[in-house]
Amino acid sequence: MGLRDSPARVTNASRLDPAALRLIAITDSLRDGVEGLTGRTIAAVAGGATMVQLRLVDETARTLVAVARALRAAVPGVPLLVN
């Protein structure tokens, strides 16, 4: 059984509502800190974003986790993709 056939993968995929993919907000940087990024994310969701992608290529894993937790708290219920 490969990763694609794993029951957990099928279950997780089936929980994602396709409507969540209508408008994805992709984060850009921490130029104004975590608070600024959180504020921009809240504004994006208020403006119609249905999913958020956290993309901070120059940050450490520890920073990504901290920012992801802040975004999750700020916009609960909105799917968050971290890469």
VEXDOFI-513807 format. One record per atom (N, C-alpha, C, O): residue number from 1; residue in one letter; atom name; x, y, z. Coordinates in steps of 0.2 Angstrom, whole numbers, plus 2048, in hexadecimal, padded with zeros to 3 digits. Example, Ala and Ser with C-alpha at 12.3 -4.5 7.8 and 13.67 -1.06 7.14 Angstrom:
BEGIN
SITE  nr rest atom  c1  c2  c3
SITE   1    A    N 842 7E4 827
SITE   1    A   CA 83E 7EA 827
SITE   1    A    C 842 7F0 827
SITE   1    A    O 847 7EF 82A
SITE   2    S    N 840 7F5 823
SITE   2    S   CA 844 7FB 824
SITE   2    S    C 840 800 827
SITE   2    S    O 843 806 828
//
This chain:
BEGIN
SITE  nr rest atom  c1  c2  c3
SITE   1    M    N 804 7FA 800
SITE   1    M   CA 800 800 800
SITE   1    M    C 804 806 800
SITE   1    M    O 809 807 804
SITE   2    G    N 804 80A 7FB
SITE   2    G   CA 808 811 7FB
SITE   2    G    C 804 816 7FE
SITE   2    G    O 7FF 816 801
SITE   3    L    N 807 81C 7FE
SITE   3    L   CA 805 822 801
SITE   3    L    C 7FE 824 7FE
SITE   3    L    O 7F9 826 802
SITE   4    R    N 7FD 823 7F8
SITE   4    R   CA 7F7 825 7F5
SITE   4    R    C 7F1 821 7F7
SITE   4    R    O 7EC 823 7F6
SITE   5    D    N 7F3 81B 7F8
SITE   5    D   CA 7EE 816 7FA
SITE   5    D    C 7EC 816 802
SITE   5    D    O 7E7 813 804
SITE   6    S    N 7F0 81A 805
SITE   6    S   CA 7EF 81A 80D
SITE   6    S    C 7E8 81C 80F
SITE   6    S    O 7E6 821 80C
SITE   7    P    N 7E5 819 813
SITE   7    P   CA 7DE 81B 816
SITE   7    P    C 7DE 822 818
SITE   7    P    O 7D9 826 818
SITE   8    A    N 7E4 824 81C
SITE   8    A   CA 7E4 82B 81F
SITE   8    A    C 7E4 830 819
SITE   8    A    O 7E1 835 81A
SITE   9    R    N 7E7 82F 814
SITE   9    R   CA 7E8 833 80F
SITE   9    R    C 7E1 834 80B
SITE   9    R    O 7DF 83A 80A
SITE  10    V    N 7DD 82F 80A
SITE  10    V   CA 7D7 82F 807
SITE  10    V    C 7D2 833 80C
SITE  10    V    O 7CE 837 80A
SITE  11    T    N 7D2 832 812
SITE  11    T   CA 7CE 835 817
SITE  11    T    C 7CF 83C 817
SITE  11    T    O 7CB 840 817
SITE  12    N    N 7D6 83E 818
SITE  12    N   CA 7D7 845 818
SITE  12    N    C 7D5 849 812
SITE  12    N    O 7D3 84F 812
SITE  13    A    N 7D6 846 80C
SITE  13    A   CA 7D4 849 806
SITE  13    A    C 7CD 84A 805
SITE  13    A    O 7CA 84F 802
SITE  14    S    N 7C9 845 808
SITE  14    S   CA 7C2 846 807
SITE  14    S    C 7BF 84B 80C
SITE  14    S    O 7B9 84D 80B
SITE  15    R    N 7C3 84D 811
SITE  15    R   CA 7C0 853 815
SITE  15    R    C 7C1 85A 812
SITE  15    R    O 7BE 85E 815
SITE  16    L    N 7C5 85A 80D
SITE  16    L   CA 7C6 861 80A
SITE  16    L    C 7C0 863 806
SITE  16    L    O 7BF 85F 801
SITE  17    D    N 7BD 868 807
SITE  17    D   CA 7B7 86A 803
SITE  17    D    C 7BA 86E 7FD
SITE  17    D    O 7BE 872 7FE
SITE  18    P    N 7B8 86B 7F7
SITE  18    P   CA 7BB 86F 7F1
SITE  18    P    C 7B9 876 7F0
SITE  18    P    O 7BD 87A 7ED
SITE  19    A    N 7B4 878 7F4
SITE  19    A   CA 7B3 880 7F4
SITE  19    A    C 7B8 884 7F7
SITE  19    A    O 7B9 88A 7F6
SITE  20    A    N 7BC 880 7FC
SITE  20    A   CA 7C2 883 7FF
SITE  20    A    C 7C7 885 7FA
SITE  20    A    O 7CC 889 7FC
SITE  21    L    N 7C7 883 7F4
SITE  21    L   CA 7CC 885 7EF
SITE  21    L    C 7CA 88A 7EA
SITE  21    L    O 7CE 88B 7E5
SITE  22    R    N 7C5 88E 7EC
SITE  22    R   CA 7C3 893 7E7
SITE  22    R    C 7C8 899 7E7
SITE  22    R    O 7C9 89B 7E1
SITE  23    L    N 7CB 89B 7ED
SITE  23    L   CA 7CF 8A1 7ED
SITE  23    L    C 7D5 89F 7F2
SITE  23    L    O 7D3 89F 7F8
SITE  24    I    N 7DB 89E 7F0
SITE  24    I   CA 7E0 89D 7F5
SITE  24    I    C 7E4 8A3 7F6
SITE  24    I    O 7E7 8A6 7F1
SITE  25    A    N 7E5 8A5 7FC
SITE  25    A   CA 7EA 8AB 7FE
SITE  25    A    C 7F1 8A8 7FF
SITE  25    A    O 7F1 8A3 804
SITE  26    I    N 7F6 8AA 7FC
SITE  26    I   CA 7FC 8A7 7FD
SITE  26    I    C 800 8AD 801
SITE  26    I    O 801 8B2 7FE
SITE  27    T    N 803 8AB 807
SITE  27    T   CA 807 8B0 80A
SITE  27    T    C 80D 8B2 807
SITE  27    T    O 810 8AD 803
SITE  28    D    N 810 8B7 808
SITE  28    D   CA 816 8BA 805
SITE  28    D    C 81C 8BA 809
SITE  28    D    O 822 8B8 808
SITE  29    S    N 81C 8BD 80F
SITE  29    S   CA 822 8BE 813
SITE  29    S    C 820 8C1 81A
SITE  29    S    O 81A 8C2 81C
SITE  30    L    N 824 8C1 81F
SITE  30    L   CA 823 8C4 825
SITE  30    L    C 826 8CB 826
SITE  30    L    O 829 8CD 82B
SITE  31    R    N 825 8CF 820
SITE  31    R   CA 828 8D5 820
SITE  31    R    C 826 8DA 826
SITE  31    R    O 829 8DF 828
SITE  32    D    N 820 8D8 828
SITE  32    D   CA 81D 8DC 82E
SITE  32    D    C 81B 8D8 834
SITE  32    D    O 817 8D9 838
SITE  33    G    N 81F 8D2 834
SITE  33    G   CA 81E 8CE 83A
SITE  33    G    C 819 8C9 839
SITE  33    G    O 815 8C9 835
SITE  34    V    N 818 8C5 83E
SITE  34    V   CA 813 8C0 83F
SITE  34    V    C 80C 8C4 83F
SITE  34    V    O 807 8C1 83C
SITE  35    E    N 80C 8C9 843
SITE  35    E   CA 805 8CD 844
SITE  35    E    C 803 8D0 83D
SITE  35    E    O 7FD 8CF 83C
SITE  36    G    N 808 8D2 839
SITE  36    G   CA 806 8D5 833
SITE  36    G    C 803 8D0 82E
SITE  36    G    O 7FF 8D1 82A
SITE  37    L    N 807 8CA 82E
SITE  37    L   CA 805 8C5 82A
SITE  37    L    C 7FE 8C2 82C
SITE  37    L    O 7FA 8C0 827
SITE  38    T    N 7FD 8C1 832
SITE  38    T   CA 7F6 8BF 835
SITE  38    T    C 7F1 8C4 833
SITE  38    T    O 7EC 8C2 831
SITE  39    G    N 7F2 8CA 833
SITE  39    G   CA 7ED 8CF 831
SITE  39    G    C 7EC 8CF 82A
SITE  39    G    O 7E6 8D0 828
SITE  40    R    N 7F1 8CE 826
SITE  40    R   CA 7F0 8CE 81E
SITE  40    R    C 7EC 8C7 81D
SITE  40    R    O 7E8 8C7 818
SITE  41    T    N 7ED 8C2 821
SITE  41    T   CA 7E9 8BC 81F
SITE  41    T    C 7E2 8BD 821
SITE  41    T    O 7DE 8BA 81E
SITE  42    I    N 7E1 8C0 827
SITE  42    I   CA 7DA 8C1 829
SITE  42    I    C 7D6 8C5 824
SITE  42    I    O 7D1 8C4 822
SITE  43    A    N 7DA 8CA 821
SITE  43    A   CA 7D7 8CF 81C
SITE  43    A    C 7D6 8CB 815
SITE  43    A    O 7D0 8CC 812
SITE  44    A    N 7DA 8C6 814
SITE  44    A   CA 7D9 8C2 80E
SITE  44    A    C 7D3 8BD 80E
SITE  44    A    O 7CF 8BD 80A
SITE  45    V    N 7D2 8BA 814
SITE  45    V   CA 7CC 8B6 816
SITE  45    V    C 7C6 8BA 816
SITE  45    V    O 7C1 8B8 813
SITE  46    A    N 7C6 8C0 819
SITE  46    A   CA 7C0 8C5 819
SITE  46    A    C 7BF 8C7 811
SITE  46    A    O 7B9 8C8 810
SITE  47    G    N 7C4 8C7 80D
SITE  47    G   CA 7C3 8C9 806
SITE  47    G    C 7C1 8C3 802
SITE  47    G    O 7C0 8C4 7FC
SITE  48    G    N 7C0 8BD 804
SITE  48    G   CA 7BE 8B8 800
SITE  48    G    C 7C2 8B2 800
SITE  48    G    O 7C0 8AD 7FD
SITE  49    A    N 7C8 8B2 802
SITE  49    A   CA 7CD 8AC 802
SITE  49    A    C 7CA 8A6 806
SITE  49    A    O 7C8 8A7 80B
SITE  50    T    N 7CA 8A1 803
SITE  50    T   CA 7C7 89B 806
SITE  50    T    C 7CC 896 808
SITE  50    T    O 7CB 890 80B
SITE  51    M    N 7D3 897 807
SITE  51    M   CA 7D8 893 809
SITE  51    M    C 7DE 898 80A
SITE  51    M    O 7DF 89C 806
SITE  52    V    N 7E3 896 80E
SITE  52    V   CA 7E9 89A 80F
SITE  52    V    C 7EF 895 80E
SITE  52    V    O 7EF 890 811
SITE  53    Q    N 7F4 897 80A
SITE  53    Q   CA 7FA 894 809
SITE  53    Q    C 800 898 80D
SITE  53    Q    O 801 89D 80B
SITE  54    L    N 803 895 812
SITE  54    L   CA 809 898 815
SITE  54    L    C 80F 896 811
SITE  54    L    O 811 890 812
SITE  55    R    N 812 89B 80E
SITE  55    R   CA 818 89A 80A
SITE  55    R    C 81D 89F 80C
SITE  55    R    O 81D 8A4 80A
SITE  56    L    N 822 89C 810
SITE  56    L   CA 827 8A1 813
SITE  56    L    C 82E 89D 812
SITE  56    L    O 830 89A 816
SITE  57    V    N 830 89D 80C
SITE  57    V   CA 836 899 80A
SITE  57    V    C 83C 89B 80D
SITE  57    V    O 841 896 80E
SITE  58    D    N 83D 8A1 810
SITE  58    D   CA 843 8A3 813
SITE  58    D    C 843 8A2 81B
SITE  58    D    O 848 8A4 81E
SITE  59    E    N 83E 89F 81D
SITE  59    E   CA 83D 89E 825
SITE  59    E    C 83E 897 827
SITE  59    E    O 83E 893 823
SITE  60    T    N 840 897 82D
SITE  60    T   CA 842 890 830
SITE  60    T    C 83B 88C 832
SITE  60    T    O 836 88F 832
SITE  61    A    N 83C 886 833
SITE  61    A   CA 836 882 834
SITE  61    A    C 833 884 83B
SITE  61    A    O 82D 884 83B
SITE  62    R    N 837 886 83F
SITE  62    R   CA 834 889 846
SITE  62    R    C 830 88F 845
SITE  62    R    O 82A 88F 848
SITE  63    T    N 832 893 840
SITE  63    T   CA 82E 899 83F
SITE  63    T    C 828 897 83B
SITE  63    T    O 822 89A 83C
SITE  64    L    N 828 893 836
SITE  64    L   CA 822 890 833
SITE  64    L    C 81D 88E 837
SITE  64    L    O 817 88F 837
SITE  65    V    N 81F 88A 83C
SITE  65    V   CA 81A 887 841
SITE  65    V    C 817 88D 845
SITE  65    V    O 811 88D 846
SITE  66    A    N 81B 891 847
SITE  66    A   CA 818 897 84B
SITE  66    A    C 813 89B 847
SITE  66    A    O 80E 89D 84A
SITE  67    V    N 815 89C 841
SITE  67    V   CA 810 8A0 83D
SITE  67    V    C 80A 89C 83B
SITE  67    V    O 805 89F 83B
SITE  68    A    N 80B 896 83A
SITE  68    A   CA 805 892 838
SITE  68    A    C 800 892 83E
SITE  68    A    O 7FA 892 83D
SITE  69    R    N 803 891 844
SITE  69    R   CA 7FF 891 84A
SITE  69    R    C 7FB 898 84B
SITE  69    R    O 7F5 898 84D
SITE  70    A    N 7FE 89D 84A
SITE  70    A   CA 7FB 8A4 84A
SITE  70    A    C 7F6 8A5 845
SITE  70    A    O 7F0 8A7 846
SITE  71    L    N 7F7 8A2 83F
SITE  71    L   CA 7F2 8A3 839
SITE  71    L    C 7EC 89E 83B
SITE  71    L    O 7E6 8A0 83A
SITE  72    R    N 7ED 898 83E
SITE  72    R   CA 7E8 894 83F
SITE  72    R    C 7E3 897 845
SITE  72    R    O 7DD 896 844
SITE  73    A    N 7E6 89A 849
SITE  73    A   CA 7E2 89D 84F
SITE  73    A    C 7DF 8A3 84C
SITE  73    A    O 7D9 8A5 84E
SITE  74    A    N 7E1 8A7 847
SITE  74    A   CA 7DE 8AD 844
SITE  74    A    C 7D9 8AB 83F
SITE  74    A    O 7D4 8AF 83F
SITE  75    V    N 7D9 8A6 83C
SITE  75    V   CA 7D4 8A4 837
SITE  75    V    C 7D2 89D 837
SITE  75    V    O 7D4 899 833
SITE  76    P    N 7CF 89B 83D
SITE  76    P   CA 7CE 894 83E
SITE  76    P    C 7C8 892 839
SITE  76    P    O 7C4 896 837
SITE  77    G    N 7C9 88C 837
SITE  77    G   CA 7C4 889 832
SITE  77    G    C 7C6 88A 82B
SITE  77    G    O 7C3 887 826
SITE  78    V    N 7CB 88E 82A
SITE  78    V   CA 7CD 890 823
SITE  78    V    C 7D3 88B 822
SITE  78    V    O 7D8 88B 826
SITE  79    P    N 7D3 887 81C
SITE  79    P   CA 7D8 882 81B
SITE  79    P    C 7DF 886 81B
SITE  79    P    O 7DF 88B 817
SITE  80    L    N 7E4 883 81E
SITE  80    L   CA 7EB 886 81E
SITE  80    L    C 7F0 881 81B
SITE  80    L    O 7F1 87B 81D
SITE  81    L    N 7F3 883 815
SITE  81    L   CA 7F8 87F 812
SITE  81    L    C 7FF 882 814
SITE  81    L    O 800 888 813
SITE  82    V    N 804 87E 817
SITE  82    V   CA 80A 880 818
SITE  82    V    C 80F 87D 814
SITE  82    V    O 810 877 813
SITE  83    N    N 813 881 810
SITE  83    N   CA 819 87E 80C
SITE  83    N    C 81F 882 80D
SITE  83    N    O 824 881 809
//
